[in-house]
C-alpha cells in the first residue's frame, strides 16, 4: 500500500504529531494542591471524618468541636483506638495519660474504645486511673469511619482537621510527644 519513503515519512510525522498532541493534552496541570477541596477519608492528607460520641462521663464529644477547618481556632487531636482486652493498648495508656496532662491546653487526646460497653470502659478507667476522655463506640461507627482493623491504632489530626499520620502499634512516651509537638508546630 505505502511504497515510497515519502509516504512512510508522512505517516511517521502524523503519528509523531498526534502523539505529541496527546502528551501535551493529557499532562498534569500545575494547579497548587491548596486549591482543591479536601474530602473526608481515613487517609493521611485527607480531612478526618467527623463523628459524635459519648464519653463514659456522659459528655458528648464531636471532632468538629476541636478542629477548625476554616481557620486558626482549632487544636490538634490524637485519636487512640483501643480495647480493654488489648495488651499493647494497656501498655501504652500511661504514655497517653502523661501526654494528655502535658498538652492539656494545646492538644486533645481521646481514647476511642472498640465495641465495649460503657460499664466495661468505666471499670477499666477506674482501675488504670485514666483521666483523658474515653469515647464509647459500642456499635463501632467511629472504628468503621477510620477503617481501624488493628489495635492499638493512633491517628494524628492537625488543628485544621487533616489527618497527618496513622500509627499502628504500641507507642512509647517519646515518640508520642514528638508527634504531638510536630502537630503543634504546623
Buried (B, 14 or more C-beta within 10 A) or exposed (E): EEEEEEEEEEEEEEEEEEEEEEEEEEEEEEEEEEEEEBEEBBEEEBBBBBBEBBBBEEEEBEBEEBBBBEEEEBBBBBBBBBBBEBEBBBEBBEBBBBBBEBBEEEBBBBBBBBEBEBEBBBBBBEEEEBEBBBBBBBEEEBBEBBEBEEBBBBBBBBBBBBBBBBBBEBBEBEBBBEBBEBBEEE
